[in-house]
Amino acid sequence: MSDPRAPATPRRHLLSIADLSREDVERILDTAASLAASLDREMKKLPTLRGRTVVNLFYESSTRTLASFELAAKRLSADTMSIRSSGSSVDKGESLKDTALTLAAYEPDVIVVRHPSIGAPHLVARHTDAHVVNAGDGKHQHPTQALLDLYTMREALGRLEGLRVAVVGDVLHSRVARSLVQALALVGGETVLVGPPTLVPRGIEGLGCEITHDIAAAAGADVVYVLRMQHERMGEAFVPSLREYTALYGITPERVSPRQVVMHPGPMNRGIEIDPRVADSEQALVTDQVRAGLVVRMAVLYDVLTVAPVESRERAGVA
């Protein structure tokens, strides 16, 4: 008989890039590459997660992330349920904790959470027995976006080790930037953050990146990663005008060399942070990122459900 005082087997979550090792990242990317081959078949569904339930709990608007998580779960034959805050009990004042407890009663296997508040996925993980995946929490983290970006870079350029990536724009409000900096550091890449002083947070170099306010620094990068100007998170004027921002930091054909590729997490503000001629060029990998989102999120769902967390592997003597 098992000892009731023994700690329960910990659940594997993906709440932050900090939850991952380089080995974890490489395993997820390799799994995604294997799954990508299934998308070319006439029958695209795999029986991998048959009988499992994935709940998408989204408190913020989303097209790419929500659609790709829904489709990823369905492609792996899982049952899915998507809940948006609008039209749910949240409109009646229900707290995130109570929503999490309600969902826990349905015994889902995975809950994917997007929320405007930092730490929301951690709260859900504390109040449910489900595996929790962070699909974006405030300005904090967006780990699956970083993973799909790494996958896109590796597919396009053949490597991650030694890649130099210039992340340009509204770093202050970007969870994508924070996750990407950490992910690149894990796999041996380099990041330089480029933007006006008001949009580059103090101390972010502690994550393992360089900082500059000169757009010319992007010329030395292999990848120019353009961030969206997040007007919805700006309660005050961070730049004198969008016209001036575009003149100083907008990615135009003149600021991209033929050897570089350009990425953007979407949605794009065409004509502000990125010139339409760049967005629609052969150097732009934006559509590749969207495709990568599906297979990488398939890989993440598979990974959190099948790979034991570090604590369990250590107790089993296999870590």
Buried (B, 14 or more C-beta within 10 A) or exposed (E): EEEEEEEEEEBBBBBBBEBBEEEBBBBBBEBBBEBBEBEEEEEEEBEBBEEBBBBBBBBBEBEBBBBBBBBBBBBBBBBBBBBBBEEBEBEEEBEBEEBBBBBBEEEBBBBBBBBBEEBBBBBBBEBBEBBBBBBBBBBBBBBBBBBBBBBBBBBBEEEBEEBBBBBBBBBBBBBBBBBBBBBBBBBEBBBBBBBBEBBBBEEBBEBBBEBBBEBEBBEEBBBBBBBBBBEEBBEEEBBEEBEEBBEBBBBEEEBBEEEBBBBBBBEBBBEBBBBEBBBEEEBBBBEBBBBBBBBBBBBBBBBBBEBBBBEBEEBEEEE
